[in-house]
Amino acid sequence: MSATDPHILGPGLLPTPFTADEIREATGAGKTIRLRVEQPDGSTGERVNRFRETDAEGATLDRWAAETPEAVVSSRVTWAELQSHAAFPSDRTSVTTETLDTPLGSLTCQRYDTADEPGDPVESFWFSLAHPGMPIRYEVPIGDGVMRTTAWEITRD
């Protein structure tokens, strides 16, 4: 990949799975992502992300826990900012392609395994090639366990 590749956001970073433009094209106003969050203690919850007021630069992102829909947190995000969330350091991250069985079906994903420092716990992110944007699943070590977040529904108004 060349230095002008829009998937590469800077030196020492791996290519992101999607460009800002690909995320913008796949999102649009009214896109809603429902996420299941599994805590290390076995408890589960649901989170919702909804995009609105989209334009060429970004969107308003509303987020809330399903059990408290009145507690919406809204923020303006740019497509470039969303892309940058997947810009992992090349010296501490491995990338593989694998098929992941999810509530959305069997998906071909790019899996990024990364750690803040050598020897630190590894965080894993699966980006579905069919769903440009946030990871379809991610696992983050917390204490002696792992928190897993999985997208189980993606809709558009």
N, C-alpha and C positions, 0 to 999 in steps of 0.2 A: 504494500500500500504506500502511496506517495504522501508527501507532507501536506498535500492539498486535499487529502481524503477527509470528507466531512465526518467520518466516523471517529477520527483521531482528534482529540481535543487538546493535546499538548504532549510535550516530551515526557517519556517515562510512563505514559498511559496506554493501556490496551485500547483497541478500537471498541467503540460502544456497539451494542447490537443494532441500534437504530439511530438515524440522524434526527435532528430537531424537525426537519421537514416531514420525515416519515411519521413521527409522532403526531404532528399537527394534522396531517392528512387522515390518520387513523382515528383521531379523537372526535373533533367536532362538538358543538353544543349538545348537551343532553346525554352525553356518554356517561353511564353509571356503571361502576365496578363494585360488586359486593364481595367482601373478603371475610373468610373465616379465620379467626385468630385462636390458635391453640397454645395455651400457656404450659410451662413445664409441670405445673401441679395438676394438669389434666382438665382445668377449667377451659371453657371456650366462650367466644363472643363473636359478634359480627360487626364489621366496620363497613361504611359506605363512602365512596368517593364519587362526586358528580361534577362534571365540567359544564360551565355555562359562560356566556359572554365571550366566546372565542373570537380571535382575530388572527392576523398574520404573525403577531409576536407571541401570543399566549392566550390564557384563559383565566377565568375565576374558577378556583377549585374549592368546592364545598366538601367538608369531611365531617362525619359524625359516627358515633356508636349507634347501632341499630336500636338498642334499648333506650336511648335518649335522643330521639330525632330532633327535639327542640334545642339541643346543644350543638348547633352547627358552627363549625369554625371555617371561615372563608378567607382565602388569600389569593392574590394575583400570582400566577406562575407563568414563566415563559417556557416556550418549547425547548430552548437551549438549556435552561435550568433543569428541566426534566431529563434531557439527554445527559447532562453532566452527572446525574445521580448514578449512572452506569459507567462512569469513567474510572476504572480501577487501575491501581499501579501495576505495571507489568512485572516488577520484581517480586511481588507478593501475591500474585493472582494467577490461577490456571483457568483455562477455558476449554470446555468439552462440549460436544453436541450429543444430546441424548433425547430419548422419547420419554415423556412423563405422562402418566395416567392421572388425569385431573377431573374434577366435576364438569369441566368444559370439553372433555373428551381426551383422546390420546394426542398429545401435542409434541412436535419437534421443537426442542428448546436448546438455546445456548446456556450452559451452566457456568457461572463464574464462582469460583471458590477463592476467597480472599481473607487475609488477616492484616490487622493494623501493623503488627511487628512480627518478625520470625518467632515462632513458638507460641504466639497468641492463638486463642480459639479461632477456628475458621467459620466465617459466615458464608452461606451459599445462596445464590440468586439464580432462578431459572427464568429466562426471557423467552416467551413463545414467539417463534418466527411469524406466526399467524396473527399476533396481537401486539403490534408496535406500541410501546409505552412501558409501564411499570412491569416489574417481574410478576409472573403468573404465580410464583411461589418464592418465598424466601424463608430461610432458617437462620436464627440468630441465637448464639449461646447466651443463656442467662443463668448465672449461678451454676448449679449442677445439672441443668437441663437445657432444653432448646425451645424457643418460641418459634412456631411455624405459622406463617400467614399464607393462605391460598385463595386465589380468586376463584369463586364458584359461579359467578354470573356476570356477564358483560352485556349491557343493553344500551340502546339509544332511543331517545324520545321521538 
